[in-house]
Amino acid sequence: MPKLRSIFMMILIAGALWYVYGETYQQSGTQGAWREISNDINDIKESPNVIATTEVINQEFQKIVDWVTDHLSKEEQQDQPTLVKPSLDKPTNQTFSVHNIEIGDNRSDVEKQVGEPERSTLNEYGVDWVAYHQNYHNFFMVAYDSHDKVAGLYTNQDLLTSNNNITFDSSRESVLSTLGEPLKGIQKGFITYQTQNNQEHATFLIDNNYVTIFFDKHENYTMTAIQIINKELEEQKEKYFAQPSKLLMEGFEYQLFDLTNAARVNHELPVLTWEESLRKTARDHSVDMADNNYFSHTNLEGLSPFDRMKEDDIVFQLAGENLAVGQTSSIFAHEGLMNSQGHRENILKEEFESLAVGVAFNNDSQPYYTENFITK
């Protein structure tokens, strides 16, 4: 609709110019028309009659503009879907549910309740994160197993219910008091991989699921997100880092984009558009860091993010970059960025309009993440 409004305004202005200067335009071409307009204005601007007439025309024209803008605004409002937060019930079979969905539910039942997904992308467990939302409101992701049963859940929005009164208002202290000591490691074959429990997240084994709760240190360490992974799905992931692939690279990229927009909606900010032309810049930098074993906004040739964007013919008025390395997934990368002040400011910067994400893996399968934000 904003584009339609702009086009309509241009038509009105062009029509007015044609009415006054159409003959000149036909005689002299576009350049001649503008030259004639300039000359005419200089010749007649001192005439009282012309000034009075111009004021009347301006007033009437403004009435037309206001009427059109008002009607287009109403049409835009009518086009927006009505967003309603779901009525959330206590879980029936599990300790936790997300959007009234629990581990073990059927995909058909999930989509009967919430509709078709917005995106499906490969995750580190070898299955897809399936994202459901309404323009990033009521955002959550589901991982399904080979039998179309819910095997994983994630949300960073207030869609959680529990049987132990843990909510998104819960503090880290109250979560640990309720759930006890978090796990120190997860066994995979003969290797125990240490879980990096810290003040920003903690992992527990509950109902045969690995439940990771994330905390926001910028909001007094209250709960900010939850990931629930069925034990069988976790065991499918044989090593700490997943096996790199093009599909996993693209999965991490789109997941980071979606997670960023879901966080922006939480803070009542406009969602960002995906900037495909910028993905090459972001991905190239991740590849460069992974291949050459460094981690910096300035590459080995001394080019800043803004230099690299300009080299790739990216036009922008405002730009920013976030980097992360070594996190096992897009979720852990995003939650880590949200707990870092400068990165958080980029994610939640109201003036940014677009985002592209680029991911690459080094020889040890560690992912490098680059987020590039711009306003054109």
Summary of the structure (lengths in Angstrom):
residues: 376
radius of gyration: 26.9
end to end distance: 18.8
largest distance: 93.3
contacts: 1135
relative contact order: 0.09
helix: 43%
strand: 25%
